[in-house]
């Protein structure tokens, strides 16, 4: 997934995982 952050500054892997996890949980919540 590509976040809205500029590609010049790469965010820490932990932040990426947290964002992706929250995004997936949001999709699952909207499906139910």
matplotlib code that plots the C-alpha trace (Angstrom):
import matplotlib.pyplot as plt

x = [0.0, 1.2, 0.5, 0.1, 3.5, 6.2, 8.3, 11.4, 11.1, 10.5, 8.5, 9.7, 8.5, 6.6, 4.5, 3.8, 2.6, 0.4, -1.2, -1.8, -3.3, -5.6, -6.6, -7.4, -9.4, -11.3, -12.1, -13.3, -15.5, -17.1, -17.8, -19.7]
y = [0.0, 3.5, 6.1, 9.8, 10.4, 11.7, 8.8, 10.9, 10.2, 6.5, 5.9, 3.3, -0.3, -0.3, 2.7, 1.1, -2.1, -0.1, 1.9, -1.2, -3.1, -0.2, 0.1, -3.7, -3.5, -0.6, -2.6, -5.5, -3.3, -1.7, -5.1, -6.4]
z = [0.0, -0.8, 1.9, 1.4, 2.8, 0.4, -1.0, -0.2, 3.5, 4.2, 7.4, 9.9, 9.2, 12.5, 11.4, 8.1, 9.8, 12.2, 9.3, 7.2, 10.2, 10.9, 7.3, 7.1, 10.3, 8.7, 5.6, 7.7, 9.8, 6.7, 5.2, 8.3]

ax = plt.figure().add_subplot(projection="3d")
ax.plot(x, y, z, "-o")
ax.set_aspect("equal")
plt.show()
